[in-house]
Amino acid sequence: MIAPDFQPPSIVWTAEASVPESLSGSAVFTDIRAVRAWRERELEFAAIRNFGEDWDGRGSDAPTAGAMEAAALFLASWKRNDYDAPPARLALSPSGFLNVDWLDGEALVRAEILDLSANEIEWMKAIPGQPTEFFSTRLMEQTGPIPQQVQTWQPAPDELALAFAR
């Protein structure tokens, strides 16, 4: 017997299909591939936060607190605004800044998140057969003004979870 106060979780669609009219508006719909990709990026980011000096054996810098704060702000904003377009990978550059990559076939878009004090994102767009484009944007233009409470990516004792900072 099911307890009368039992509320089953919402339905999550994991395949592209039309939504039955009886369920539209009452269920949560998402792409399981995006959920998995964001989870993988969260794990990558947690690992990168723990890199120390000379993490690659070639004298690379450890990530700075300001770079990781800027990256967390950027990723939280991207996840909130473009959930269905998660990055393909995250990587730490030798200078201690976070690279965020999106892949579309052979095309690559990379954002290098600089220190929070720099308020800058350096972008590269490389498409085979076309000249590579380089440009920069301001971090605060991508994420809006710094909110009082920012959702950042932190490892929890047992599993990776989003924690609030500031």
Contacts in CASP RR format, 6 or more apart in sequence:
PFRMAT RR
TARGET T0000
AUTHOR 0000-0000-0000
METHOD contacts of the structure
MODEL  1
MIAPDFQPPSIVWTAEASVPESLSGSAVFTDIRAVRAWRERELEFAAIRN
FGEDWDGRGSDAPTAGAMEAAALFLASWKRNDYDAPPARLALSPSGFLNV
DWLDGEALVRAEILDLSANEIEWMKAIPGQPTEFFSTRLMEQTGPIPQQV
QTWQPAPDELALAFAR
10 26 0 8 1.000
10 27 0 8 1.000
10 28 0 8 1.000
11 23 0 8 1.000
11 27 0 8 1.000
11 28 0 8 1.000
12 27 0 8 1.000
12 28 0 8 1.000
12 29 0 8 1.000
12 30 0 8 1.000
12 32 0 8 1.000
13 19 0 8 1.000
13 27 0 8 1.000
13 29 0 8 1.000
13 30 0 8 1.000
14 31 0 8 1.000
14 32 0 8 1.000
16 31 0 8 1.000
19 27 0 8 1.000
19 29 0 8 1.000
30 83 0 8 1.000
31 84 0 8 1.000
34 83 0 8 1.000
34 84 0 8 1.000
34 85 0 8 1.000
34 86 0 8 1.000
37 86 0 8 1.000
37 87 0 8 1.000
37 88 0 8 1.000
38 79 0 8 1.000
38 83 0 8 1.000
38 86 0 8 1.000
39 160 0 8 1.000
41 75 0 8 1.000
41 86 0 8 1.000
41 87 0 8 1.000
41 89 0 8 1.000
41 90 0 8 1.000
42 153 0 8 1.000
42 160 0 8 1.000
42 162 0 8 1.000
43 160 0 8 1.000
44 89 0 8 1.000
44 90 0 8 1.000
44 91 0 8 1.000
45 71 0 8 1.000
45 72 0 8 1.000
45 75 0 8 1.000
45 90 0 8 1.000
45 98 0 8 1.000
45 153 0 8 1.000
46 153 0 8 1.000
46 154 0 8 1.000
46 155 0 8 1.000
46 160 0 8 1.000
48 63 0 8 1.000
48 68 0 8 1.000
48 90 0 8 1.000
48 91 0 8 1.000
48 92 0 8 1.000
48 98 0 8 1.000
49 63 0 8 1.000
49 68 0 8 1.000
49 153 0 8 1.000
49 154 0 8 1.000
49 155 0 8 1.000
51 62 0 8 1.000
51 63 0 8 1.000
51 92 0 8 1.000
52 62 0 8 1.000
52 63 0 8 1.000
53 59 0 8 1.000
53 60 0 8 1.000
53 61 0 8 1.000
53 62 0 8 1.000
54 60 0 8 1.000
55 62 0 8 1.000
55 92 0 8 1.000
56 94 0 8 1.000
58 94 0 8 1.000
59 94 0 8 1.000
60 92 0 8 1.000
60 94 0 8 1.000
60 95 0 8 1.000
60 96 0 8 1.000
61 94 0 8 1.000
61 95 0 8 1.000
61 96 0 8 1.000
62 96 0 8 1.000
63 92 0 8 1.000
63 96 0 8 1.000
63 97 0 8 1.000
63 98 0 8 1.000
64 96 0 8 1.000
64 115 0 8 1.000
66 115 0 8 1.000
66 116 0 8 1.000
66 117 0 8 1.000
67 96 0 8 1.000
67 97 0 8 1.000
67 98 0 8 1.000
67 113 0 8 1.000
67 114 0 8 1.000
67 115 0 8 1.000
67 116 0 8 1.000
68 98 0 8 1.000
69 116 0 8 1.000
69 152 0 8 1.000
69 165 0 8 1.000
70 98 0 8 1.000
70 113 0 8 1.000
70 114 0 8 1.000
70 115 0 8 1.000
70 116 0 8 1.000
70 118 0 8 1.000
70 119 0 8 1.000
70 139 0 8 1.000
71 97 0 8 1.000
71 98 0 8 1.000
71 100 0 8 1.000
71 113 0 8 1.000
72 150 0 8 1.000
72 152 0 8 1.000
72 153 0 8 1.000
72 165 0 8 1.000
73 116 0 8 1.000
73 139 0 8 1.000
73 143 0 8 1.000
73 146 0 8 1.000
73 150 0 8 1.000
73 152 0 8 1.000
74 100 0 8 1.000
74 111 0 8 1.000
74 113 0 8 1.000
74 121 0 8 1.000
74 139 0 8 1.000
74 142 0 8 1.000
74 143 0 8 1.000
75 87 0 8 1.000
75 100 0 8 1.000
75 153 0 8 1.000
76 143 0 8 1.000
76 150 0 8 1.000
76 151 0 8 1.000
76 152 0 8 1.000
76 153 0 8 1.000
76 162 0 8 1.000
77 142 0 8 1.000
77 143 0 8 1.000
77 144 0 8 1.000
78 85 0 8 1.000
78 87 0 8 1.000
78 100 0 8 1.000
78 142 0 8 1.000
79 86 0 8 1.000
85 102 0 8 1.000
87 100 0 8 1.000
87 101 0 8 1.000
87 102 0 8 1.000
88 101 0 8 1.000
88 102 0 8 1.000
88 103 0 8 1.000
89 101 0 8 1.000
90 98 0 8 1.000
90 99 0 8 1.000
90 100 0 8 1.000
90 101 0 8 1.000
91 98 0 8 1.000
91 99 0 8 1.000
91 101 0 8 1.000
92 98 0 8 1.000
92 99 0 8 1.000
93 99 0 8 1.000
93 112 0 8 1.000
97 112 0 8 1.000
97 113 0 8 1.000
97 114 0 8 1.000
97 115 0 8 1.000
98 112 0 8 1.000
98 113 0 8 1.000
99 110 0 8 1.000
99 111 0 8 1.000
99 112 0 8 1.000
99 113 0 8 1.000
100 110 0 8 1.000
100 111 0 8 1.000
100 112 0 8 1.000
100 113 0 8 1.000
101 108 0 8 1.000
101 109 0 8 1.000
101 110 0 8 1.000
102 108 0 8 1.000
102 109 0 8 1.000
102 110 0 8 1.000
106 127 0 8 1.000
106 128 0 8 1.000
107 125 0 8 1.000
107 126 0 8 1.000
107 127 0 8 1.000
107 128 0 8 1.000
108 124 0 8 1.000
108 125 0 8 1.000
108 126 0 8 1.000
108 127 0 8 1.000
109 123 0 8 1.000
109 124 0 8 1.000
109 125 0 8 1.000
109 126 0 8 1.000
110 123 0 8 1.000
110 124 0 8 1.000
110 126 0 8 1.000
111 121 0 8 1.000
111 122 0 8 1.000
111 123 0 8 1.000
112 121 0 8 1.000
112 122 0 8 1.000
112 123 0 8 1.000
112 124 0 8 1.000
113 121 0 8 1.000
113 139 0 8 1.000
114 120 0 8 1.000
114 121 0 8 1.000
114 122 0 8 1.000
114 139 0 8 1.000
116 139 0 8 1.000
118 139 0 8 1.000
119 138 0 8 1.000
119 139 0 8 1.000
119 140 0 8 1.000
120 136 0 8 1.000
120 137 0 8 1.000
120 138 0 8 1.000
120 139 0 8 1.000
121 136 0 8 1.000
121 137 0 8 1.000
121 138 0 8 1.000
121 139 0 8 1.000
121 142 0 8 1.000
122 134 0 8 1.000
122 136 0 8 1.000
123 133 0 8 1.000
123 134 0 8 1.000
123 135 0 8 1.000
123 136 0 8 1.000
123 137 0 8 1.000
124 132 0 8 1.000
124 133 0 8 1.000
124 134 0 8 1.000
125 132 0 8 1.000
125 133 0 8 1.000
126 132 0 8 1.000
126 133 0 8 1.000
140 146 0 8 1.000
147 166 0 8 1.000
148 166 0 8 1.000
149 164 0 8 1.000
149 165 0 8 1.000
149 166 0 8 1.000
150 164 0 8 1.000
150 165 0 8 1.000
150 166 0 8 1.000
151 162 0 8 1.000
151 163 0 8 1.000
151 164 0 8 1.000
152 162 0 8 1.000
152 163 0 8 1.000
152 164 0 8 1.000
152 165 0 8 1.000
153 160 0 8 1.000
153 162 0 8 1.000
153 163 0 8 1.000
154 160 0 8 1.000
154 161 0 8 1.000
154 162 0 8 1.000
154 163 0 8 1.000
154 165 0 8 1.000
155 161 0 8 1.000
156 163 0 8 1.000
END
